[in-house]
Amino acid sequence: MVDRLNQMQSSSPDIEASAVVSVDGLTIASALPHGVEEDRVSAMSAAMLSLGERIAGELGRGSLEQIYIKGDMGFVVLMSVGNDAVLTVLAREQAKLGLIFLDIRRAAEDLSKLI
């Protein structure tokens, strides 16, 4: 799984970091930079996934596909990996989101086969 995360990051220079997290908030695999706390990223990712699923359901938007957060220093994108995990990706501010979403979707499909 870590190899697939590293492959995704090396194929897209706009992706800075990534992690696969269980829906319970545990890190399954990560390619995060030094200084980033895996446990904190895992907990926040699981919480965002849970909240996003509730919002999508309550507001009649169907099943959740992805969540993205835009900050002044870049993006955080979360995408489900099967039913048991979420892929969290950090992308640069100038990232082309269409390409990032495509790379993330492909990685999520590959990772779901490994879980």
Buried (B, 14 or more C-beta within 10 A) or exposed (E): BEEBBEBBBEEBEBBBBBBBBBBEBEBBBBBBEEEEEBEEBBBBBBEBBBEBBEEBEEEEEEEBEBBBEEEEEBBBBBBBBBEEBBBBBBBBEEBEBEBBBEBBBEBBEBBBEBB
